[in-house]
Amino acid sequence: MTESGLGQTPPMHPSDLYELIDGAPDVAGYVRLRTESGLSPKTEEQARGAIAGSWSFRHVRDETGQTVAMGRIVGDGSWYFLIADMATLPEHQGQGLGGKILDALLEDIRRLAPEGAYVTLTADPPGRRLYESRGFSDVAPDRTGMHLLLDTPPIDDGVGQP
């Protein structure tokens, strides 16, 4: 059993061993995991910002040291928290890694945030069962979930201007 308490999960192969890490993966691991797990691709610049702006982060490495799963919290540290970037490489899905990550993230909120924390997330259909098993519920019909994707123009640094 590792210090994190994850230890050996029900293995896909008898030699599989996973380690839950308190903290973010490196930038390359973050970018690769998002892309290979089916989340929208992000640049290294976006990855650096996501890692720096996280309230809590966990990732899982396999026996080779490769990052195979991750999840993080974005929040104000007081009452509002967003679970984000829950991702597991396809060949490691079904091993309970997402549940271990989510449990550790929720435990951080329980341990460090004042009472009354509001935790939210946007779930892709495959993750719905995991989130519901941890007490999450659909906000509809009482509320409407929305999003806005901004297309940000390049910064005009004045170079080449008269």
C-alpha positions as CSV (number, residue, x, y, z in Angstrom):
1,M,0.0,0.0,0.0
2,T,1.4,3.4,-0.9
3,E,1.4,6.4,1.5
4,S,-1.6,7.8,-0.3
5,G,-3.7,4.8,0.6
6,L,-4.4,3.9,-3.0
7,G,-2.3,0.8,-3.0
8,Q,-3.0,-1.9,-5.6
9,T,-6.3,-1.6,-7.3
10,P,-8.1,-4.4,-8.9
11,P,-5.5,-4.9,-11.7
12,M,-6.1,-5.0,-15.4
13,H,-2.9,-7.1,-15.5
14,P,-1.5,-8.9,-12.4
15,S,1.6,-6.6,-12.4
16,D,-0.4,-3.3,-12.5
17,L,0.3,-1.0,-9.5
18,Y,-1.0,2.5,-9.2
19,E,0.1,5.4,-7.0
20,L,-2.1,8.3,-6.1
21,I,-0.1,11.5,-6.0
22,D,-1.1,14.6,-4.1
23,G,-0.3,17.3,-6.6
24,A,-0.5,18.0,-10.3
25,P,1.3,16.0,-13.1
26,D,3.9,17.9,-15.1
27,V,2.7,20.1,-18.0
28,A,3.4,17.4,-20.6
29,G,1.5,14.8,-18.7
30,Y,-1.5,17.1,-18.2
31,V,-1.6,17.9,-22.0
32,R,-1.2,14.3,-23.0
33,L,-3.7,12.9,-20.5
34,R,-6.4,15.4,-21.6
35,T,-5.9,14.6,-25.3
36,E,-5.5,10.8,-25.0
37,S,-8.5,10.4,-22.6
38,G,-10.8,12.3,-24.9
39,L,-11.0,15.7,-23.2
40,S,-10.6,18.8,-25.4
41,P,-6.9,19.4,-26.2
42,K,-5.1,22.2,-24.4
43,T,-1.8,24.0,-25.0
44,E,1.1,23.9,-22.7
45,E,0.4,27.5,-21.8
46,Q,-3.2,26.6,-20.8
47,A,-1.9,23.6,-18.9
48,R,0.5,25.8,-16.9
49,G,-2.3,28.1,-16.0
50,A,-4.6,25.2,-15.0
51,I,-2.0,23.7,-12.8
52,A,-1.1,27.0,-11.1
53,G,-4.8,28.0,-10.6
54,S,-5.9,24.7,-9.0
55,W,-7.0,24.6,-5.4
56,S,-6.2,20.9,-5.2
57,F,-4.9,18.4,-7.6
58,R,-4.4,14.6,-7.7
59,H,-2.9,12.3,-10.3
60,V,-2.2,8.6,-10.6
61,R,0.9,7.0,-12.0
62,D,1.3,3.4,-13.1
63,E,4.3,1.2,-12.3
64,T,6.3,2.8,-15.1
65,G,5.8,6.3,-13.7
66,Q,3.4,7.4,-16.5
67,T,0.5,9.6,-15.5
68,V,-2.6,7.7,-16.3
69,A,-5.4,9.6,-14.5
70,M,-6.0,13.0,-12.9
71,G,-8.5,15.4,-11.4
72,R,-8.4,18.8,-9.8
73,I,-10.4,21.4,-8.0
74,V,-10.8,25.0,-8.9
75,G,-12.2,27.2,-6.2
76,D,-12.2,30.1,-3.8
77,G,-11.1,28.0,-0.8
78,S,-14.2,29.0,1.1
79,W,-17.5,27.9,-0.3
80,Y,-17.3,27.4,-4.1
81,F,-15.5,24.5,-5.7
82,L,-15.5,23.1,-9.2
83,I,-14.3,19.5,-9.9
84,A,-12.4,19.7,-13.3
85,D,-10.2,17.7,-15.6
86,M,-11.3,14.2,-14.4
87,A,-9.5,12.0,-16.9
88,T,-8.2,8.4,-17.1
89,L,-6.4,6.9,-20.0
90,P,-8.7,4.4,-21.8
91,E,-6.5,1.4,-21.1
92,H,-6.6,2.2,-17.4
93,Q,-10.4,2.8,-17.1
94,G,-12.4,0.4,-15.0
95,Q,-9.7,0.2,-12.3
96,G,-11.4,2.6,-9.8
97,L,-8.8,5.3,-10.4
98,G,-11.4,8.1,-11.0
99,G,-13.2,7.1,-7.8
100,K,-9.9,7.3,-5.8
101,I,-9.1,10.7,-7.2
102,L,-12.6,12.1,-6.6
103,D,-12.7,10.7,-3.1
104,A,-9.3,12.4,-2.3
105,L,-10.4,15.7,-3.8
106,L,-13.7,15.7,-1.9
107,E,-11.8,14.8,1.3
108,D,-9.6,17.9,0.8
109,I,-12.8,20.1,0.7
110,R,-14.2,18.3,3.8
111,R,-11.0,18.8,5.7
112,L,-10.0,22.3,4.6
113,A,-13.1,24.3,3.7
114,P,-15.6,25.8,6.0
115,E,-18.9,24.1,6.4
116,G,-21.4,24.7,3.6
117,A,-19.1,24.1,0.6
118,Y,-20.9,24.0,-2.7
119,V,-19.2,21.6,-5.1
120,T,-20.1,21.5,-8.8
121,L,-19.0,19.8,-11.9
122,T,-19.9,19.1,-15.5
123,A,-20.1,15.4,-16.2
124,D,-19.7,13.6,-19.5
125,P,-22.2,10.8,-19.8
126,P,-19.6,8.0,-18.9
127,G,-18.7,9.8,-15.6
128,R,-22.3,10.3,-14.5
129,R,-22.5,7.0,-12.5
130,L,-19.3,7.8,-10.6
131,Y,-20.5,11.3,-9.6
132,E,-23.9,10.1,-8.6
133,S,-22.4,7.4,-6.5
134,R,-20.6,10.1,-4.5
135,G,-23.8,12.1,-3.9
136,F,-23.8,14.5,-6.9
137,S,-27.2,15.2,-8.5
138,D,-28.4,16.9,-11.7
139,V,-29.3,20.6,-11.1
140,A,-32.2,20.5,-13.6
141,P,-35.0,21.4,-13.5
142,D,-34.4,23.8,-10.6
143,R,-31.4,25.4,-12.3
144,T,-29.8,25.5,-15.7
145,G,-26.2,24.7,-16.4
146,M,-24.6,26.9,-19.0
147,H,-21.2,27.5,-20.5
148,L,-19.5,30.1,-22.7
149,L,-16.4,29.4,-24.8
150,L,-14.6,32.7,-25.5
151,D,-12.5,33.1,-28.6
152,T,-9.8,35.4,-27.3
153,P,-7.9,37.5,-29.8
154,P,-4.1,37.7,-29.7
155,I,-2.7,40.5,-27.6
156,D,-1.6,43.6,-29.5
157,D,1.8,44.4,-28.1
158,G,2.3,47.4,-30.4
159,V,5.2,45.9,-32.3
160,G,5.2,47.1,-35.8
161,Q,2.9,50.0,-35.1
162,P,3.9,53.5,-36.3
